[in-house]
Amino acid sequence: MSTSVYDRLKQLGIELPPVAVPAAAYVPFVRTGNLVFLSGHIAKKDGKPWVGQLGKDTDTATGQQAARAIAVDLMGTLHAAVGDLNKVTRIVKLMSLVNSTGDFTEQHLVTNGASELFGQVFGSEVGAHARSAFGVAQIPMGACVEIELIAEIAG
């Protein structure tokens, strides 16, 4: 890798946040072998849940911004889990839950907000991942999007 992940983050004007304290009975991440599983992170704006429902009071572009914000939070947790994001050899999978009305069908476009950022930060090979995007009736605290992540790390 010619450019450090941290150099790319700096170029994008991104500062990684600290790991958020879980709001229930779970841990923020679990490492097993070379895989790290990150618990779902909800969208936050100004430190509070980014509340909204896609198709009702939130549009796709705003949902993409929320998903991008989650990707930044996920990278902060991943950094805490592995100590150095340059050890990430693959973003394996994202699972995205989009708080949406029954007739909203752009969950995949909302999730692109996170997927595209992982590609920019980790590069087209390491950042490319499998993915699922679901529309759900509600997310904890009324958040508009929640995303979980699985990553592979070296050693």
Solvent accessible surface area in square Angstrom, and as a share of the most:
residue,aa,sasa,rsa
1,M,127,0.57
2,S,121,0.78
3,T,39,0.23
4,S,35,0.23
5,V,0,0.00
6,Y,71,0.27
7,D,68,0.35
8,R,43,0.16
9,L,5,0.03
10,K,165,0.70
11,Q,138,0.61
12,L,64,0.32
13,G,70,0.67
14,I,21,0.11
15,E,158,0.71
16,L,42,0.21
17,P,41,0.26
18,P,120,0.76
19,V,47,0.27
20,A,47,0.36
21,V,136,0.78
22,P,41,0.26
23,A,79,0.61
24,A,71,0.55
25,A,112,0.87
26,Y,102,0.39
27,V,85,0.49
28,P,29,0.18
29,F,61,0.25
30,V,81,0.47
31,R,112,0.41
32,T,78,0.45
33,G,61,0.58
34,N,72,0.37
35,L,63,0.31
36,V,0,0.00
37,F,80,0.33
38,L,5,0.02
39,S,30,0.20
40,G,21,0.21
41,H,24,0.11
42,I,19,0.10
43,A,0,0.00
44,K,71,0.30
45,K,108,0.46
46,D,138,0.71
47,G,67,0.64
48,K,141,0.60
49,P,45,0.28
50,W,31,0.11
51,V,99,0.57
52,G,6,0.06
53,Q,40,0.18
54,L,0,0.00
55,G,46,0.44
56,K,151,0.64
57,D,99,0.51
58,T,17,0.10
59,D,87,0.45
60,T,26,0.15
61,A,58,0.45
62,T,41,0.24
63,G,0,0.00
64,Q,59,0.26
65,Q,106,0.47
66,A,0,0.00
67,A,0,0.00
68,R,92,0.34
69,A,29,0.22
70,I,0,0.00
71,A,0,0.00
72,V,22,0.13
73,D,35,0.18
74,L,0,0.00
75,M,0,0.00
76,G,3,0.02
77,T,2,0.01
78,L,1,0.00
79,H,68,0.30
80,A,51,0.40
81,A,17,0.13
82,V,13,0.07
83,G,51,0.49
84,D,47,0.24
85,L,0,0.00
86,N,57,0.29
87,K,93,0.40
88,V,4,0.02
89,T,61,0.35
90,R,94,0.34
91,I,0,0.00
92,V,53,0.31
93,K,66,0.28
94,L,0,0.00
95,M,58,0.26
96,S,0,0.00
97,L,43,0.21
98,V,0,0.00
99,N,3,0.02
100,S,7,0.05
101,T,33,0.19
102,G,90,0.87
103,D,119,0.62
104,F,27,0.11
105,T,105,0.61
106,E,64,0.29
107,Q,25,0.11
108,H,91,0.41
109,L,60,0.30
110,V,0,0.00
111,T,0,0.00
112,N,37,0.19
113,G,10,0.09
114,A,0,0.00
115,S,19,0.12
116,E,110,0.49
117,L,2,0.01
118,F,0,0.00
119,G,25,0.24
120,Q,100,0.44
121,V,0,0.00
122,F,3,0.01
123,G,20,0.19
124,S,101,0.65
125,E,135,0.60
126,V,28,0.16
127,G,1,0.01
128,A,45,0.35
129,H,40,0.18
130,A,59,0.46
131,R,75,0.27
132,S,29,0.19
133,A,34,0.26
134,F,96,0.40
135,G,43,0.41
136,V,41,0.24
137,A,87,0.68
138,Q,116,0.51
139,I,5,0.02
140,P,83,0.52
141,M,116,0.52
142,G,19,0.18
143,A,0,0.00
144,C,0,0.00
145,V,0,0.00
146,E,32,0.14
147,I,0,0.00
148,E,62,0.28
149,L,1,0.01
150,I,39,0.20
151,A,0,0.00
152,E,66,0.29
153,I,2,0.01
154,A,53,0.41
155,G,87,0.84
